[in-house]
């Protein structure tokens, strides 16, 4: 089943002001086998300046698992092996 961003039955599991952060979370969920969509909440800036953001949504039956995956990911410290260091020489 392909999810659509305008589906009112979807459950929001993550929200942010940065689209790049939402896309990382979507990728995390996709890699765990949970289909997710990223939806922009931007409002017209001439009406509501600074209002908006981005949400990641999933099917309601996968919301609890998605939130657990996101929480686990956010609680892990960044390991040294995740950084690429230049060679010295």
NUBAFI-377829 format. One record per residue (C-alpha): x, y, z; residue number from 1. Coordinates in nm, 2 decimals. Layout:
X | Y | Z | NUM
...
% end
This chain:
0.00 | 0.00 | 0.00 | 1
0.15 | 0.33 | -0.11 | 2
0.09 | 0.61 | 0.14 | 3
-0.01 | 0.95 | 0.02 | 4
0.08 | 1.28 | 0.20 | 5
-0.27 | 1.41 | 0.20 | 6
-0.42 | 1.10 | 0.37 | 7
-0.60 | 1.22 | 0.68 | 8
-0.58 | 0.88 | 0.84 | 9
-0.20 | 0.89 | 0.87 | 10
-0.04 | 0.95 | 1.21 | 11
0.24 | 1.20 | 1.27 | 12
0.54 | 1.05 | 1.44 | 13
0.79 | 1.33 | 1.40 | 14
0.79 | 1.70 | 1.34 | 15
1.06 | 1.95 | 1.27 | 16
1.13 | 2.29 | 1.11 | 17
1.40 | 2.14 | 0.89 | 18
1.30 | 1.93 | 0.58 | 19
1.65 | 1.77 | 0.58 | 20
1.59 | 1.63 | 0.93 | 21
1.25 | 1.49 | 0.83 | 22
1.41 | 1.32 | 0.53 | 23
1.67 | 1.15 | 0.75 | 24
1.39 | 1.02 | 0.98 | 25
1.19 | 0.90 | 0.68 | 26
1.50 | 0.72 | 0.55 | 27
1.55 | 0.56 | 0.90 | 28
1.19 | 0.44 | 0.90 | 29
1.20 | 0.32 | 0.54 | 30
1.52 | 0.11 | 0.62 | 31
1.33 | -0.05 | 0.90 | 32
1.05 | -0.15 | 0.67 | 33
0.80 | 0.12 | 0.78 | 34
0.66 | 0.33 | 0.49 | 35
0.66 | 0.70 | 0.57 | 36
0.57 | 1.02 | 0.40 | 37
0.71 | 1.37 | 0.46 | 38
0.45 | 1.65 | 0.45 | 39
0.52 | 2.02 | 0.46 | 40
0.31 | 2.23 | 0.69 | 41
0.42 | 2.56 | 0.54 | 42
0.17 | 2.83 | 0.54 | 43
0.17 | 3.13 | 0.30 | 44
0.45 | 3.36 | 0.45 | 45
0.25 | 3.67 | 0.37 | 46
-0.03 | 3.54 | 0.60 | 47
0.15 | 3.37 | 0.88 | 48
0.52 | 3.46 | 0.88 | 49
0.74 | 3.19 | 1.04 | 50
0.46 | 2.93 | 1.07 | 51
0.52 | 2.60 | 0.92 | 52
0.74 | 2.30 | 0.94 | 53
0.76 | 1.94 | 0.82 | 54
0.61 | 1.62 | 0.96 | 55
0.68 | 1.25 | 0.91 | 56
0.37 | 1.04 | 0.90 | 57
0.30 | 0.67 | 0.89 | 58
0.01 | 0.43 | 0.89 | 59
-0.16 | 0.43 | 1.24 | 60
-0.08 | 0.06 | 1.30 | 61
0.29 | 0.14 | 1.26 | 62
0.31 | 0.46 | 1.46 | 63
0.42 | 0.30 | 1.79 | 64
0.70 | 0.11 | 1.63 | 65
0.81 | 0.41 | 1.43 | 66
0.82 | 0.63 | 1.74 | 67
1.03 | 0.36 | 1.92 | 68
1.28 | 0.35 | 1.63 | 69
1.31 | 0.73 | 1.62 | 70
1.36 | 0.74 | 2.00 | 71
1.62 | 0.47 | 1.99 | 72
1.81 | 0.65 | 1.71 | 73
1.80 | 0.98 | 1.89 | 74
1.93 | 0.83 | 2.22 | 75
2.24 | 0.67 | 2.07 | 76
2.56 | 0.88 | 2.09 | 77
2.75 | 0.95 | 1.77 | 78
3.04 | 0.71 | 1.75 | 79
3.39 | 0.80 | 1.63 | 80
3.36 | 0.55 | 1.35 | 81
3.08 | 0.76 | 1.20 | 82
3.33 | 1.04 | 1.12 | 83
3.58 | 1.03 | 0.84 | 84
3.91 | 1.16 | 0.95 | 85
4.18 | 1.29 | 0.71 | 86
4.50 | 1.09 | 0.69 | 87
4.80 | 1.23 | 0.87 | 88
5.14 | 1.20 | 0.72 | 89
% end
